[in-house]
Amino acid sequence: MKKEYTIKFIDYDGKLLKKEKVEEGKIVHFFIPKREFYRFIGWKPTFLPRALKDMEYKAKYKPKKDYDKNGVPDEVEFLKIVEPILNNKEFLKRLNYKHHGKTSVYEHSFAVSYYAYMMAKKLHLKEEKVKNTAIAGMLHDFYYNDWTKNKEKRPLFKKHGFVHAGEAKENSLKHFPKLMNKRITNSIERHMFPLNIIPPKHIEGWLVTLSDKYVSLDVIRNYKILLSFFFKKYQ
């Protein structure tokens, strides 16, 4: 009777992924584990296709996106930056605030923040500016109330599109004072450029402005969404 060997596959955190008994000389079934935001690059030690002895393999991974080459996925760093905002009770209310079409303010803000953050990473901005960009993106539409439920008639330049940036700035300073600084404040206040005439003062603000326009392209594709900013019957 041939000898059997124990083959173990261990994940990066020490968790057992797979364990099997394989008869000596028989094929060991190779498999590829999954880790969010990482790409599997092999086993350590080098995988042996046949069972010749007891073996323990540990999975090796590489970040899918790592523009600053620090070994940590950009997505992981992003989530760490914006986590205090995402889990905030007041910000969570934005899941029920309608933005464009069926998109919530929460979803829109997350998308704008992520794309602006990734642009900052690709431009190899300093860590503090990258952080500013992510925070400003998350809070750029943190205005007071769901504007689609406002029945009050307002003059054109008092409508949502013209005033919500200022509201978002004030609301952000109120609910997230420890996260705010002058660059973030300016980025939020001026993200509606050119609708708000004065352009952003800092690179973070320009990235949030560009990301907001990109994410909001559904307005261009659907004229009813655009009209909803001005006329109640389209909201």
N, C-alpha and C positions, 0 to 999 in steps of 0.2 A: 504493500500500500504506500502510495506516494505521500510525502509530507505536505502539510498545508501551512501556508504563511498568512499572517494577519497584515492586511494593508489598511492604513488609516489615512484619511484626508482631513486636514485641520485648516480652519479658516484663520484669517489674520488676527482674530481676537481670542484664539485658542479653542473656539467651539468646534466640536466634532461634526464634520459635514457628512462623512460616509465611512463605513467600516465594513470590510468584507474578508472572508476567508477564501483564499485562492490556492488551488492545488499547485504544487511545484511545477514550474515550466509553463503553466497555463497563462492565457492572456489576462492582463489587468485592465479593466474597462476605464478608459480615460473619460473625464467629464470636465466641463467648464463651470465653475461657480459664478454666482452673480453678486456684485456689491454695488449699491447705488452710488453713482457719480464716479465710479472707478472702472478701469478696464483690466481684466485678468490677463497677466503676462506669463504665467507658468507656475510650476511647482518647485519647491526647494526641499530636498535635493532634486536633481534632474529626474524626471519621470522615467521609470523602467517599464516597458510594455509587457514584460512577463514577470511572474512571481519567482524570484530567486532567493528571497529572504524576507523576514519581517521588515516592513517599511512604514515610515510615517512622513507624509508629505504636507508641507505648509503652503497655502496659497499666497501668491505674490500678485500685487495690484499696482496700477499706475493711474493717477488722476486722469480723467478724460479731458478736463480743462484745467490748466494750471499755468496761467500766463506769467505769473511772477516766479514760477519754478521753485516753490517752497515745499512741494510735496503734499499740499493740502488742496483738494478740489476747490475751484472758485465758487461752486454752488454751496459747498459746506461753509465757506467763509461768509458768503452772502447771507445765508440763513442765520448765522450767528449774529450778524450785525443787526438784522431787522427783526429778530425774535421778540425783543421787548415791545415792538409795535404790533406785530401780528397777534400776540396773545393779550393785548390790552383790551379791557372790556368795552371802552368807548370806541376803539377802532373796529372791534368785531361787529359793532352795529352796522358798519358799512357793508356787511354782507347783504343787508336788506335795503340798501340804498341803490337805486337804479342809476346806471351811468349812461352807457351807449347801448341802445337796443336791449338785449337780455343780460348784458354784462353788469355785474355789480361794481360799486366803487372800490370795494375790497380787491376784487379780481383785477380790475383795471390798474389800481395803484401797485399791486404786486408785479404786474407785467412791466409797467413803466419803470419801476425801480430796478428790476432785474436787467432789462435791456440797457438802461443807462449805466448800471454798475459794470456790465460786461464791456461796454465801450470804454469806460474808465480803465478797466483792466488791460484791454488791448492797447490803449494808449500809454500804458505803464506809468500811470499817475502815481504820486506818492500815496502811501497807505491811508493817510488822513483824508485826502481828497476823494479817494475811492469810497471810504466810509461816508463822507458827506454826501456823495452822489446817491448812494443807496438809501440813506435816511430821507433826503429831500424828495427822492422819487416816491417813497412810500407815503409821504405826508403832503404831496403837492395838491391833492384833492381832499384834504381832511377838513372840509368846510362844515358848517354847523348842522344843517338839516338836509333831508332828501328834497332837493330842489324840484323834483317832478311832482311833489305833493303840495307845493306852494301855490295857493290860489290867488294870492295878492297880485294885483296889476302894478307893474313897475315901468318906468321910462326905459328906453332902450339901453342906456348906459348904466342902468341899475340892475339889469337882468343878470342871470347867473353867470354867463360867460365872461362878463366884465368885472364881477365883484368877488367871485369865489376864491380867487388866489389870495386876496387880502384876508378873507375869512379863514382860509386854510392856514395862513401864517399865524394869525392870532390864536386859533384853536390849537395849533402845534405847540406854541409857546406856553399855553395853558396846561396841556396834558402831558407834554414831553419836555419840560424845561431842561432836564439834565442832558438831553440828546442834542439840543439846539446850539447853534453858534451863528455868527454873522453870515457866513457863506451859505449855510443851509437856509437860513431865513430869507436871504436874497433870492436864492434859487426857487423857493416856493412862491414868493411874492411875484416873481417875474416870469413864471413858466408859461404864461399865456401869450407871450410875445409872438407875433406883432399885434394881437388883439389888445393887449395892454402895451402901450406905446414904448415904454422904456425897456430895453433889452437886459438880459441877465448880466451881472457884473463879473461873474466868475465862470470858469470852465465847468464846474459842477452844474451850474444853472443851465448852461447851453446843452449839456448832455441830457438833462431831465427834459428840457424843452423839446429837443429833437426826438427823444424816446416817446414822449407824450404824443407828438404828432404822428409818429410811426404806428404806435398802438391804436391810435384813434382813426386810422384810415377807413374804418367801417363807416364813418360819417360821410366820407366822399362816395363810397360805394352805394350808400342808401340815403337818398335825399330826405326821407321822412325822419331819419335820426337827426339830420342837420336842422330841419324845420322844428323839431321838438324843443330845441333850445329857445325858440321864439314864440311858438304857438301851442297853446294847451291841447288842441284837438289832435296833435301828433304825438303827445306824450303817452 
